[in-house]
Amino acid sequence: MTTRIAILGANGRIARIAEQMLLEHEDIELTLFIHSANKLSADIRNNDRVTIVTGDAKNPDDVFAAIKDADAVYANLAAGGKGIADIVSMAKTVVAMMDKAGIKRLIWISSIGIYNEVPGKFGEWNTKILGDYLVNYRKAADVIEGSDLDYTVIRPAWLTNKDEVDFEITTKNEPFRGTEVSRKSVAAEVVKLLLNPADEVHESIGLDKPGTDGDKPAWM
């Protein structure tokens, strides 16, 4: 039986890793939502199990076109700079269009620190660096958590490009542990949840690499 997954923000670095992992499974078909298709690699663009939809994640019609035939949605959306508040609009659009399409399962990538769950000097540093980013990403997470979707919110630590899958999970109500985690680790958890859609439903989970506790990520 084929499982159809829509990925919003398909050119994100975590998303690109997850796409390759998902396509290792022959019963998976992907719809990739992106601003410009030519940003994707040729092997992804030419894969006969991949459909590409271009558009704006704040536009309901564009989002609906991307997700309407999906069994699950993975949102790897981002907003920054003067458009940081756009992440809230994107969250509202995703929820509304998933309701319209009758889709329940959502994986949503957020940020550590949105619940003030990062303790100590690292938490102080994280809040200082991210500022309004955390305020708006918390508002977006509140939209997701206030919906009737079968969501999982993922809050990764500061991201590395290490070629490793090595992570631990903390819950929403636990102090966050560690300062960093690899993008490959986050992608692996996203793929696991998409392949096992009953896992971690209605949860907000933090991801970090064990043993990376400190006042800030090692490379900062």
Helices and strands as residue ranges (DSSP letters): E 3-8, H 13-22, E 28-34, G 37-39, H 42-45, E 50-54, H 60-67, E 72-75, G 81-83, H 86-101, E 105-109, H 120-130, H 132-145, E 150-156, E 158-160, E 168-170, E 180-182, H 183-195, E 203-208
